């Protein structure tokens, strides 16, 4: 089973970066980056997010090796649509409240 360090290394190699190049992009020392790849250092969330952004891979892919699926993408689209509908509903309710305040003269 591959570790997060192994997947970070794969991502780095896919970009054609040396460990020194990757470390420079992440603003850390080369030995520190080497320890991340070899699993000698645990990666915190903020560092994982930074690596994900720098290497242009999802955090999910770094953690478990699975890329974001179309199902996830479709779920995200459905949730965005639902959120937009709820926001429209909230705006309508706000307008009703304002109209009621106007009728009451408040």
Backbone as CSV, one residue per row, in Angstrom:
resi,resn,N_x,N_y,N_z,CA_x,CA_y,CA_z,C_x,C_y,C_z
1,UNK,0.844,-1.184,0.000,0.000,0.000,0.000,0.889,1.247,0.000
2,UNK,0.549,2.188,-0.857,1.349,3.403,-0.959,0.983,4.382,0.144
3,UNK,1.972,5.108,0.592,1.759,6.110,1.620,1.531,7.474,0.976
4,UNK,1.160,8.429,1.789,0.986,9.800,1.294,2.305,10.291,0.692
5,UNK,3.408,9.968,1.348,4.721,10.367,0.835,4.987,9.819,-0.559
6,UNK,4.599,8.552,-0.764,4.769,7.941,-2.093,3.938,8.680,-3.143
7,UNK,2.707,9.043,-2.776,1.840,9.742,-3.729,2.328,11.171,-3.988
8,UNK,2.913,11.789,-2.961,3.509,13.111,-3.156,4.688,12.987,-4.132
9,UNK,5.486,11.950,-3.946,6.622,11.726,-4.840,6.146,11.499,-6.272
10,UNK,5.107,10.682,-6.448,4.548,10.431,-7.780,4.113,11.741,-8.432
11,UNK,3.433,12.570,-7.659,2.938,13.853,-8.178,4.095,14.762,-8.567
12,UNK,5.122,14.769,-7.735,6.306,15.582,-8.028,6.974,15.120,-9.311
13,UNK,7.154,13.806,-9.435,7.793,13.251,-10.623,6.967,13.503,-11.882
14,UNK,5.641,13.464,-11.734,4.761,13.718,-12.875,4.948,15.139,-13.408
15,UNK,5.336,16.034,-12.522,5.593,17.422,-12.930,7.037,17.621,-13.387
16,UNK,7.852,16.587,-13.249,9.252,16.680,-13.657,10.091,17.516,-12.719
17,UNK,9.709,17.545,-11.439,10.448,18.344,-10.453,11.416,17.485,-9.664
18,UNK,12.555,18.045,-9.344,13.475,17.384,-8.417,12.976,17.686,-7.000
19,UNK,13.532,16.989,-6.030,13.155,17.283,-4.648,13.517,18.723,-4.295
20,UNK,14.649,19.192,-4.785,15.076,20.569,-4.505,14.103,21.576,-5.123
21,UNK,13.665,21.292,-6.356,12.701,22.190,-7.008,11.389,22.235,-6.223
22,UNK,10.923,21.059,-5.830,9.662,20.978,-5.087,9.783,21.705,-3.747
23,UNK,10.886,21.483,-3.064,11.104,22.136,-1.773,11.096,23.658,-1.934
24,UNK,11.743,24.131,-2.980,11.796,25.575,-3.230,10.395,26.130,-3.460
25,UNK,9.568,25.415,-4.251,8.203,25.856,-4.516,7.367,25.880,-3.240
26,UNK,7.674,24.961,-2.334,6.931,24.868,-1.074,7.529,25.737,0.028
27,UNK,8.638,26.372,-0.286,9.305,27.253,0.679,9.810,26.495,1.912
28,UNK,10.327,25.293,1.677,10.919,24.512,2.763,12.281,23.999,2.285
29,UNK,13.047,23.445,3.207,14.363,22.929,2.827,14.211,21.599,2.089
30,UNK,15.218,21.274,1.302,15.203,19.998,0.578,15.167,18.817,1.550
31,UNK,15.975,18.823,2.632,15.893,17.704,3.581,14.493,17.570,4.208
32,UNK,13.840,18.705,4.474,12.491,18.650,5.053,11.523,17.994,4.067
33,UNK,11.658,18.360,2.781,10.783,17.769,1.775,11.073,16.277,1.623
34,UNK,12.329,15.918,1.654,12.730,14.515,1.553,12.089,13.706,2.683
35,UNK,12.068,14.253,3.877,11.468,13.562,5.026,9.968,13.380,4.834
36,UNK,9.312,14.344,4.184,7.884,14.208,3.899,7.668,13.040,2.940
37,UNK,8.446,13.007,1.860,8.291,11.938,0.861,8.590,10.556,1.423
38,UNK,9.549,10.474,2.305,9.929,9.163,2.851,9.092,8.772,4.069
39,UNK,8.207,9.657,4.496,7.331,9.344,5.617,7.967,9.534,6.975
40,UNK,9.152,10.149,7.017,9.811,10.402,8.297,9.153,11.552,9.041
41,UNK,8.453,12.401,8.294,7.752,13.533,8.878,6.276,13.431,8.506
42,UNK,5.402,13.546,9.498,3.971,13.573,9.221,3.610,14.914,8.596
43,UNK,2.685,14.870,7.669,2.264,16.083,6.964,1.010,16.611,7.630
44,UNK,1.036,17.899,8.011,-0.176,18.484,8.570,-1.096,18.951,7.441
45,UNK,-2.302,19.310,7.795,-3.316,19.670,6.792,-2.881,20.867,5.954
46,UNK,-2.349,21.879,6.583,-1.969,23.065,5.812,-0.859,22.749,4.810
47,UNK,0.087,21.916,5.203,1.163,21.524,4.283,0.589,20.654,3.156
48,UNK,-0.340,19.766,3.498,-0.960,18.914,2.490,-1.728,19.756,1.466
49,UNK,-2.424,20.766,1.938,-3.139,21.675,1.031,-2.156,22.425,0.135
50,UNK,-1.050,22.860,0.717,-0.028,23.572,-0.052,0.563,22.666,-1.136
51,UNK,0.860,21.420,-0.770,1.410,20.472,-1.741,0.384,20.195,-2.833
52,UNK,-0.853,20.008,-2.432,-1.926,19.745,-3.387,-2.046,20.868,-4.413
53,UNK,-2.019,22.080,-3.932,-2.132,23.244,-4.822,-0.897,23.363,-5.719
54,UNK,0.265,23.198,-5.147,1.517,23.331,-5.894,1.655,22.252,-6.967
55,UNK,1.272,21.021,-6.624,1.423,19.899,-7.550,0.181,19.684,-8.418
56,UNK,-0.833,20.508,-8.202,-2.065,20.458,-8.996,-2.748,19.090,-8.955
57,UNK,-2.869,18.553,-7.750,-3.615,17.313,-7.524,-4.543,17.543,-6.339
58,UNK,-5.596,16.754,-6.259,-6.528,16.922,-5.146,-5.936,16.346,-3.863
59,UNK,-6.388,16.875,-2.743,-5.962,16.359,-1.445,-6.395,14.895,-1.324
60,UNK,-7.586,14.599,-1.821,-8.096,13.226,-1.785,-7.128,12.286,-2.497
61,UNK,-6.632,12.719,-3.634,-5.699,11.889,-4.397,-4.402,11.666,-3.609
62,UNK,-3.931,12.686,-2.916,-2.714,12.527,-2.116,-2.944,11.601,-0.926
63,UNK,-4.127,11.659,-0.347,-4.396,10.857,0.846,-4.654,9.395,0.506
64,UNK,-5.562,9.160,-0.454,-5.909,7.760,-0.706,-5.616,7.271,-2.119
65,UNK,-5.051,8.114,-2.949,-4.664,7.695,-4.278,-5.785,7.685,-5.301
66,UNK,-6.973,8.076,-4.885,-8.108,8.074,-5.801,-8.357,9.481,-6.308
67,UNK,-8.530,9.584,-7.606,-8.839,10.897,-8.160,-10.319,11.180,-7.933
68,UNK,-10.670,12.451,-8.012,-12.059,12.844,-7.840,-12.841,12.275,-9.014
69,UNK,-13.892,11.541,-8.710,-14.663,10.872,-9.753,-15.743,11.789,-10.302
70,UNK,-16.314,11.358,-11.419,-17.410,12.129,-11.994,-18.594,12.113,-11.054
71,UNK,-18.766,11.026,-10.280,-19.857,10.992,-9.319,-19.704,12.134,-8.326
72,UNK,-18.484,12.346,-7.846,-18.230,13.438,-6.918,-18.502,14.768,-7.595
73,UNK,-18.092,14.895,-8.833,-18.310,16.118,-9.582,-19.804,16.361,-9.790
74,UNK,-20.531,15.310,-10.119,-21.974,15.432,-10.306,-22.655,15.782,-8.993
75,UNK,-22.202,15.180,-7.902,-22.758,15.491,-6.588,-22.506,16.953,-6.253
76,UNK,-21.312,17.431,-6.555,-20.970,18.816,-6.288,-21.872,19.755,-7.079
77,UNK,-22.088,19.440,-8.355,-22.970,20.258,-9.184,-24.388,20.269,-8.630
78,UNK,-24.882,19.111,-8.202,-26.227,19.024,-7.638,-26.332,19.844,-6.351
79,UNK,-25.301,19.778,-5.524,-25.303,20.551,-4.279,-25.247,22.048,-4.551
80,UNK,-24.472,22.447,-5.552,-24.406,23.865,-5.921,-25.764,24.359,-6.387
81,UNK,-26.440,23.544,-7.197,-27.766,23.914,-7.690,-28.749,24.049,-6.528
82,UNK,-28.708,23.099,-5.618,-29.586,23.143,-4.446,-29.298,24.375,-3.600
83,UNK,-28.030,24.706,-3.442,-27.647,25.887,-2.676,-28.191,27.163,-3.331
84,UNK,-28.087,27.239,-4.645,-28.610,28.414,-5.358,-30.121,28.532,-5.172
85,UNK,-30.829,27.404,-5.232,-32.278,27.409,-5.031,-32.624,27.883,-3.621
86,UNK,-31.882,27.427,-2.634,-32.127,27.834,-1.238,-31.850,29.326,-1.055
87,UNK,-30.792,29.816,-1.717,-30.487,31.245,-1.624,-31.602,32.081,-2.236
88,UNK,-32.170,31.626,-3.344,-33.297,32.325,-3.959,-34.496,32.337,-3.015
89,UNK,-34.742,31.204,-2.383,-35.850,31.094,-1.422,-35.639,32.048,-0.248
90,UNK,-34.425,32.117,0.249,-34.104,33.031,1.360,-34.321,34.476,0.936
91,UNK,-33.897,34.817,-0.273,-34.088,36.192,-0.763,-35.566,36.539,-0.871
92,UNK,-36.390,35.598,-1.312,-37.836,35.831,-1.389,-38.424,36.051,0.003
93,UNK,-37.975,35.239,0.960,-38.456,35.388,2.334,-38.009,36.720,2.934
94,UNK,-36.806,37.150,2.642,-36.326,38.457,3.118,-37.212,39.579,2.583
95,UNK,-37.539,39.465,1.303,-38.392,40.477,0.678,-39.758,40.511,1.363
96,UNK,-40.316,39.345,1.675,-41.603,39.274,2.370,-41.514,39.934,3.742
97,UNK,-40.429,39.683,4.456,-40.246,40.282,5.786,-40.171,41.801,5.668
98,UNK,-39.433,42.299,4.685,-39.309,43.747,4.480,-40.668,44.332,4.138
99,UNK,-41.430,43.649,3.273,-42.779,44.117,2.919,-43.679,44.161,4.137
100,UNK,-43.581,43.167,5.010,-44.396,43.144,6.221,-44.018,44.291,7.157
101,UNK,-42.731,44.564,7.289,-42.293,45.693,8.111,-42.831,47.006,7.533
102,UNK,-42.819,47.129,6.217,-43.351,48.330,5.569,-44.830,48.483,5.847
103,UNK,-45.587,47.385,5.803,-47.034,47.430,6.061,-47.315,47.807,7.507
104,UNK,-46.462,47.346,8.411,-46.642,47.675,9.824,-46.143,49.065,10.162
105,UNK,-45.410,49.656,9.250,-44.890,50.999,9.485,-43.706,51.035,10.421
106,UNK,-42.996,49.943,10.512,-41.860,49.856,11.421,-40.605,50.332,10.734
